[in-house]
């Protein structure tokens, strides 16, 4: 089903998915009209935008399917991704797309997949960075700030959920889950060390040293909460300056809520700092964002700066895996200097030296 190594053929996806769709109750005469794979939509799972036609009914949907070849991550649990979004929809209060179907039979498309309703709105882009231009940066100052704070409010709503009381115990066993009584910082460092051992061909001293420093300075344990995992403004569907859906749940699990908050800030910082851009001047500062989050959550967030530094180490590991995949695909030489090519490694000394948030 691959048009080229690592990518599925769009026509084959339409045919296979259409046949599968006609086995769903109420969709015996359905077919797929327009189908598109957005460029730059993620580095691991594949995303497809679908128009599903059934009689006079046209429905806009989105499909998430596991990677056709070796993915960015070792473990992909599409079932967990679908289940956490479904449960969030049942509990309410956190904006997510409604999941329609989950399929665990890999013979249909080569990997499990799930289909959800498409939420109307627009998503700020990472590539090119929303700091470099585009519709989000062209919004009025107040609209940018309102959109940003709407995302932070959604984070607070997510972190209010109790894994046990609200039916998210299954996240304990998610690829990025942990025990309900685990130490989130210690567990995360161990998980990403293991990921680095799995995904790296050679030693990476700058990242390993950063993890050592983070281990030495890690904050006190807190109670793990429901965790998004890829918190950023460019994973939000926006309409009328409000977040209508949080996207991309492949890193979901349990953690200290400050990890999501810090990663939101870290990814925004990396989007302009690593590219030599100027940050959009009307976005709330990291400090103002933490104050806003703490006010909504009703408690201080004293260790966001540590989680910010950890987030950059984690991002450097992810970017390294991206480079390793390029080597595997023949797009980089096997002896490429992956340390020099990793812009997140270049930012580590600056971030680790910070006393607070940048």
C-alpha positions as CSV (number, residue, x, y, z in Angstrom):
1,X,0.0,0.0,0.0
2,X,3.0,2.3,0.0
3,X,3.5,4.8,-2.8
4,X,7.1,5.2,-1.6
5,X,9.0,3.8,1.4
6,X,7.2,4.9,4.5
7,X,4.1,6.3,2.8
8,X,0.8,4.8,1.9
9,X,-0.6,5.2,-1.6
10,X,-3.6,7.6,-1.3
11,X,-5.7,5.7,-3.9
12,X,-5.2,2.4,-2.1
13,X,-6.1,4.0,1.2
14,X,-9.4,5.3,-0.3
15,X,-10.2,1.9,-1.7
16,X,-9.4,-0.1,1.4
17,X,-11.0,2.4,3.8
18,X,-14.1,2.7,1.7
19,X,-14.6,-1.0,1.7
20,X,-14.2,-1.1,5.5
21,X,-16.5,1.9,5.9
22,X,-19.3,0.1,4.1
23,X,-19.2,-2.6,6.8
24,X,-20.1,0.0,9.5
25,X,-23.8,0.2,10.6
26,X,-25.6,2.8,8.6
27,X,-22.9,3.2,6.0
28,X,-23.6,0.3,3.6
29,X,-23.7,2.6,0.6
30,X,-21.0,5.0,1.7
31,X,-18.0,6.0,-0.3
32,X,-15.0,8.3,0.3
33,X,-15.0,11.5,-1.8
34,X,-12.1,13.8,-1.2
35,X,-9.2,12.4,0.7
36,X,-6.0,14.3,1.6
37,X,-2.9,13.8,3.6
38,X,-1.9,17.2,5.0
39,X,1.8,18.0,4.5
40,X,3.7,18.6,7.6
41,X,1.0,17.0,9.8
42,X,3.1,15.2,12.4
43,X,6.2,13.1,12.2
44,X,4.9,9.7,13.1
45,X,1.2,8.8,12.8
46,X,-0.4,9.5,9.4
47,X,-3.3,11.9,9.3
48,X,-6.0,11.8,6.5
49,X,-8.8,14.3,5.9
50,X,-11.8,12.5,4.5
51,X,-15.1,13.4,2.9
52,X,-17.5,10.5,3.6
53,X,-20.6,10.4,1.4
54,X,-23.6,8.3,2.2
55,X,-26.7,9.1,0.2
56,X,-27.5,12.8,0.6
57,X,-25.2,12.9,3.7
58,X,-21.7,14.3,3.5
59,X,-19.5,14.2,6.6
60,X,-16.1,15.6,7.2
61,X,-13.9,13.2,9.1
62,X,-10.3,12.7,10.1
63,X,-8.4,9.4,10.3
64,X,-5.3,8.6,12.3
65,X,-3.4,5.5,11.4
66,X,-0.1,4.1,12.6
67,X,3.0,4.7,10.5
68,X,3.5,2.5,7.4
69,X,7.2,1.9,8.1
70,X,9.4,2.4,11.2
71,X,7.9,5.3,13.1
72,X,9.4,8.0,15.2
73,X,8.5,6.1,18.4
74,X,9.0,2.5,19.3
75,X,5.4,1.9,20.6
76,X,2.2,3.1,19.0
77,X,-1.0,2.3,20.7
78,X,-3.8,3.7,18.5
79,X,-6.3,2.1,20.8
80,X,-5.2,4.2,23.8
81,X,-5.3,7.3,21.6
82,X,-8.9,6.6,20.6
83,X,-9.9,5.5,24.1
84,X,-8.5,8.7,25.8
85,X,-10.3,10.9,23.3
86,X,-13.5,8.9,23.7
87,X,-13.4,9.1,27.4
88,X,-12.7,12.8,27.4
89,X,-15.7,13.3,25.3
90,X,-17.8,11.3,27.7
91,X,-16.5,13.1,30.8
92,X,-16.8,16.5,29.1
93,X,-15.0,19.8,29.8
94,X,-12.0,19.1,27.6
95,X,-12.4,20.0,23.9
96,X,-11.7,17.0,21.7
97,X,-12.9,15.5,18.4
98,X,-15.6,12.9,18.7
99,X,-14.3,9.4,17.9
100,X,-16.6,7.4,15.6
101,X,-14.7,4.2,15.0
102,X,-11.6,2.4,16.1
103,X,-10.2,-0.6,14.1
104,X,-7.5,-2.8,15.6
105,X,-7.3,-5.1,12.5
106,X,-4.0,-4.2,10.9
107,X,-4.9,-6.0,7.7
108,X,-7.1,-3.2,6.5
109,X,-4.5,-0.4,6.3
110,X,-1.3,-2.1,7.6
111,X,-1.8,-0.6,11.1
112,X,-4.6,0.0,13.5
113,X,-6.5,3.3,12.9
114,X,-9.4,5.4,14.2
115,X,-11.8,7.8,12.6
116,X,-13.2,10.9,14.2
117,X,-15.4,13.8,13.3
118,X,-13.6,16.8,11.8
119,X,-13.8,19.9,14.1
120,X,-14.3,23.2,12.2
121,X,-11.5,25.7,12.6
122,X,-7.9,26.3,11.8
123,X,-4.6,25.1,13.3
124,X,-1.5,27.2,13.7
125,X,1.4,25.7,11.7
126,X,4.8,24.5,12.8
127,X,6.2,24.3,9.3
128,X,6.5,27.1,8.6
129,X,6.5,28.3,12.2
130,X,3.6,30.5,13.1
131,X,6.2,33.0,14.4
132,X,7.4,33.4,10.8
133,X,4.0,34.4,9.4
134,X,0.6,33.1,8.4
135,X,-2.9,33.5,9.5
136,X,-2.3,33.1,13.3
137,X,0.3,35.9,13.4
138,X,-2.1,38.1,11.4
139,X,-4.8,37.9,14.0
140,X,-5.4,41.1,16.1
141,X,-3.3,41.2,19.3
142,X,-6.3,40.5,21.6
143,X,-7.3,37.5,19.4
144,X,-3.9,35.9,19.7
145,X,-3.9,36.3,23.5
146,X,-7.4,35.0,23.8
147,X,-6.6,31.9,21.7
148,X,-3.5,31.2,23.7
149,X,-5.2,31.5,27.0
150,X,-8.1,29.3,25.8
151,X,-5.5,26.6,25.2
152,X,-4.2,27.0,28.7
153,X,-7.7,26.8,30.1
154,X,-8.1,23.5,28.2
155,X,-4.9,22.2,29.9
156,X,-6.3,23.1,33.3
157,X,-9.5,21.3,32.6
158,X,-7.6,18.2,31.5
159,X,-5.4,18.3,34.5
160,X,-8.3,18.5,36.9
161,X,-9.3,15.0,35.9
162,X,-8.5,12.2,38.3
163,X,-7.2,9.1,36.6
164,X,-8.9,6.7,39.0
165,X,-12.2,8.5,39.7
166,X,-12.8,9.7,36.1
167,X,-12.1,6.4,34.4
168,X,-8.6,6.9,33.0
169,X,-6.9,4.1,34.9
170,X,-6.0,2.5,31.5
171,X,-3.4,5.2,31.0
172,X,-1.2,3.4,33.7
173,X,-0.4,0.9,31.0
174,X,-0.1,3.4,28.1
175,X,3.4,3.6,26.4
176,X,3.9,6.9,28.3
177,X,1.9,5.9,31.4
178,X,3.1,5.3,34.9
179,X,1.7,3.9,38.2
180,X,-0.7,6.1,40.0
181,X,1.7,6.5,42.9
182,X,4.8,7.0,40.7
183,X,7.3,9.9,40.9
184,X,6.6,11.6,37.6
185,X,10.0,13.3,37.1
186,X,12.0,10.1,38.0
187,X,9.8,8.0,35.8
188,X,10.0,10.4,32.8
189,X,13.8,10.5,33.0
190,X,13.9,6.7,33.1
191,X,11.5,6.4,30.1
192,X,13.4,8.8,27.9
193,X,16.7,7.3,28.8
194,X,15.4,4.0,27.6
195,X,14.0,5.6,24.5
196,X,17.4,7.1,23.8
197,X,19.1,3.7,24.2
198,X,16.6,2.2,21.7
199,X,16.7,5.0,19.1
200,X,20.4,6.1,19.0
201,X,23.1,4.3,17.0
202,X,25.9,6.0,19.0
203,X,26.5,7.8,22.3
204,X,25.1,11.3,22.5
205,X,27.0,13.0,25.4
206,X,25.1,16.4,25.3
207,X,21.8,14.7,25.8
208,X,23.1,12.1,28.3
209,X,24.8,14.9,30.3
210,X,21.5,16.9,30.3
211,X,19.6,13.9,31.7
212,X,22.2,13.5,34.4
213,X,21.8,17.1,35.4
214,X,18.0,16.8,35.4
215,X,18.2,13.7,37.5
216,X,20.4,15.6,40.0
217,X,18.0,18.5,40.3
218,X,14.6,16.8,39.8
219,X,11.7,18.2,41.8
220,X,9.7,16.5,44.5
221,X,7.2,13.8,43.5
222,X,3.6,14.9,42.8
223,X,0.5,12.8,42.1
224,X,0.3,11.9,38.3
225,X,-2.6,13.3,36.4
226,X,-4.0,12.7,32.9
227,X,-1.4,13.9,30.5
228,X,-1.8,15.1,26.9
229,X,1.9,14.7,26.0
230,X,2.2,17.0,23.0
231,X,0.8,20.2,24.4
232,X,1.3,23.1,22.0
233,X,-0.8,25.8,20.3
234,X,-0.2,24.1,16.9
235,X,-2.0,21.0,18.2
236,X,-5.2,23.1,18.8
237,X,-8.1,23.6,16.4
238,X,-9.1,27.3,16.8
239,X,-12.3,29.1,15.9
240,X,-13.5,32.4,17.2
241,X,-10.4,32.7,19.3
242,X,-11.3,29.6,21.2
243,X,-9.8,26.1,21.3
244,X,-12.4,23.7,19.8
245,X,-10.2,20.5,20.0
246,X,-6.9,19.3,21.3
247,X,-5.1,17.2,18.7
248,X,-2.5,14.5,18.6
249,X,-2.7,12.1,21.6
250,X,0.1,9.7,20.7
251,X,2.2,10.7,23.8
252,X,-0.7,10.7,26.2
253,X,-0.4,9.0,29.5
254,X,0.1,10.2,33.1
255,X,2.5,12.8,34.6
256,X,2.9,15.9,36.6
257,X,0.6,18.5,35.1
258,X,3.6,20.9,34.9
259,X,5.1,18.7,32.2
260,X,2.3,19.6,29.8
261,X,2.4,23.3,30.8
262,X,6.1,23.5,30.4
263,X,6.1,21.6,27.1
264,X,3.5,24.1,25.7
265,X,6.0,26.9,26.6
266,X,9.1,25.0,25.4
267,X,7.7,24.2,22.0
268,X,6.6,27.9,21.5
269,X,10.2,29.0,22.5
270,X,11.8,26.4,20.2
271,X,9.6,27.5,17.3
272,X,11.2,30.9,17.3
273,X,14.5,30.5,19.1
274,X,15.9,27.6,17.0
275,X,15.0,29.4,13.8
276,X,16.4,32.8,14.7
277,X,12.9,34.4,14.5
278,X,11.3,37.0,16.7
279,X,8.5,35.8,18.9
280,X,5.0,37.1,18.1
281,X,4.9,40.2,20.3
282,X,1.3,39.8,21.4
283,X,1.4,36.3,22.8
284,X,1.4,36.2,26.6
285,X,4.9,35.7,28.1
286,X,5.8,32.4,29.7
287,X,5.7,34.0,33.1
288,X,2.2,35.5,32.5
289,X,1.1,32.1,31.2
290,X,2.2,30.3,34.3
291,X,0.4,32.9,36.5
292,X,-2.8,32.4,34.4
293,X,-2.6,28.6,34.7
294,X,-1.9,28.7,38.4
295,X,-4.9,31.1,39.0
296,X,-7.3,28.8,37.1
297,X,-5.9,25.6,38.7
298,X,-6.0,27.2,42.2
299,X,-2.4,26.2,43.1
300,X,1.1,27.4,42.3
301,X,3.3,25.7,39.7
302,X,6.7,25.9,41.3
303,X,8.7,23.5,39.1
304,X,7.7,24.6,35.6
305,X,11.3,25.7,34.9
306,X,12.6,22.2,35.6
307,X,10.0,20.6,33.3
308,X,10.9,23.2,30.7
309,X,14.5,22.0,30.7
310,X,13.4,18.4,30.7
311,X,11.1,19.2,27.8
312,X,14.0,20.4,25.7
313,X,16.0,17.3,26.5
314,X,13.0,15.2,25.5
315,X,12.6,17.3,22.3
316,X,16.3,16.8,21.5
317,X,15.9,13.0,21.8
318,X,12.8,13.1,19.5
319,X,14.7,15.2,16.9
320,X,17.6,12.8,17.1
321,X,15.2,9.9,16.3
322,X,13.9,12.0,13.3
323,X,17.5,12.3,12.1
324,X,18.1,8.5,12.5
325,X,15.0,7.9,10.4
326,X,16.5,10.1,7.7
327,X,19.7,8.1,7.8
328,X,17.6,4.9,7.4
329,X,15.8,6.4,4.4
330,X,19.0,7.3,2.7
331,X,18.4,11.1,3.1
332,X,21.4,11.5,5.4
333,X,24.8,9.9,5.2
334,X,25.3,7.1,7.8
335,X,28.2,9.1,9.2
336,X,26.3,12.4,9.4
337,X,27.2,14.5,12.4
338,X,23.8,14.1,14.1
339,X,24.8,16.2,17.1
340,X,25.7,19.2,14.9
341,X,22.5,18.7,12.9
342,X,20.2,18.7,15.9
343,X,19.1,22.3,16.7
344,X,17.7,21.2,20.0
345,X,21.0,20.0,21.3
346,X,22.4,23.4,20.4
347,X,19.9,25.0,22.7
348,X,20.5,22.7,25.7
349,X,23.4,24.8,27.3
350,X,21.3,27.9,27.2
351,X,18.2,26.2,28.6
352,X,20.1,24.4,31.4
353,X,21.7,27.6,32.5
354,X,18.4,29.4,33.0
355,X,17.4,30.3,36.6
356,X,13.7,30.5,35.5
357,X,11.8,30.6,32.3
358,X,13.2,32.5,29.3
